[in-house]
Amino acid sequence: MVKSQSTLLRHARALRRVRHVAAAGLFALATTSASHAAIVINELDSDTPGTDMAEFVELYDGGVGNTALDGLVLVFFNGSTDTSYAAFDLDGFMTNAGGFFLLGNAAVPGVGLTFSNNLLQNGADAVALYTGNGTDFPNGTAATGTNLLDSVVYDTSDSDDAGLLAVFHNPQINEDAGGNGATSSVGRAPDFSGEFITLATPTPGALNIATNIVINEVDSDTPGADTAEFIELYDGGAGNTSLAGMVLVLYNGSNDQSYAAFDLDGFSTDANGFFVLGNAAVPGVDLVFADGLLMNGADAVALYGGNDFDFPNGTAVTAQNLLDSVVYDTNDADDAGLLAVLRNPQINESALGDSATDSVGRSPDHSGAFTTLDIVTPGALNVPLIVPMPAALPAGLALMGALSMRRRPV
């Protein structure tokens, strides 16, 4: 196809910020009072670049917005003693219109209640939300489940804290699980109702970016005039995972710059975990782009934390906030520029002889490396390539092969 830029890709923005508000009782602890059942700890970042001047704790009301926090107190617990070292009375505060409230260092954008730099300990420690007042938790107060609304026990590659875990009954989450705690956080996925996981991209005051989303299959060259192109995202089968805070970017290998960006705010994977961007003729397509848009290679598709306006056409390829990527071609030379930044091997959609009927995808799905696939499966699990077994060898050759495998004398 002829390489060109698209101007058709802004319709998704009308669907931005669809809120994933949990049904009543989906997240509720036995000790939670009815008046505050809608407030949870949604994200926490204890280890930040440099001298820890971007620490924060994010509260979230599920997107309701402007929810009063009167009668609540947020408490920090030190894992070395399992006692409190700070408490923040939330009387007089409320969530913002988007449903968020931030406690953090002064440098954190949108912070609502400021605490000193380097205050939030790196773990193994805990943060807990209670009904009560700051005076109920003088420094040195033992960790307790009384009047507890929500909590998270976290670390940065530290041993589990048995004392905190016994009180809060939550699994301990490692902010350093991805290998760089300074640029990661821990947060709920999906927001509000999900379990805590390690997040590659901190998002204070905004929806979390789920890190279980990968690019699972790409088909750039299709029969005829390229009316069946698609890109498939997959959450590993979890299903109904929010794609908020993500953007999918297409890169042109001729200049290693972007030529299209799709903002994924307001979208989510289906019940089986798939989300498909593609031409209108692709079965089950969730976000449509123009026929012939997806270049045939050597080019790339990359998934980032961010928004479409972060990638105006002509943006140089970058690894900043990168979540996943694939560099592909149809019998083209390797693109050194894309490979240097995205650090993936380049996959040839034509490797099996007919790129128009093949695709590139992960095998196994979600966790596997990209390979060429001879069965195209948008919105469904990939079909592993079956390599035919060689025909049976004549008896004489088979015997020679068997003899050759005998152990040599020492």
Secondary structure, DSSP 4 states (H G I P E B T S, - for coil): ----------GGGGGTT---PPPTTSS--TT--GGGTT-EEEEEE---HHHH-S-EEEEE-TT--S-B-TTEEEEEEETTTTEEEEEEE-TT-B--TTSEEEEE-TTSTT-SEE--TT-S--SSEEEEEEES-GGGS-TTPBP--TTEEEEEEEESS----HHHHHHH----EETTTTS-GGG-EEEEESTTTSEEEEESS--TTS----TT-EEEEEE---HHHH-S-EEEEE-TT--S-B-TTEEEEEEETTTTEEEEEEE-TT-B--TTSEEEEE-TTSTT-SEE--TT-S--SSEEEEEEES-GGGS-TTPBP--TTEEEEEEEESS----HHHHHHH---EEETTTTS-GGG-EEEEESTTTSEEEEESS--TTS---PPPPPPPPPPPHHHHHHHHHHTSPPP-
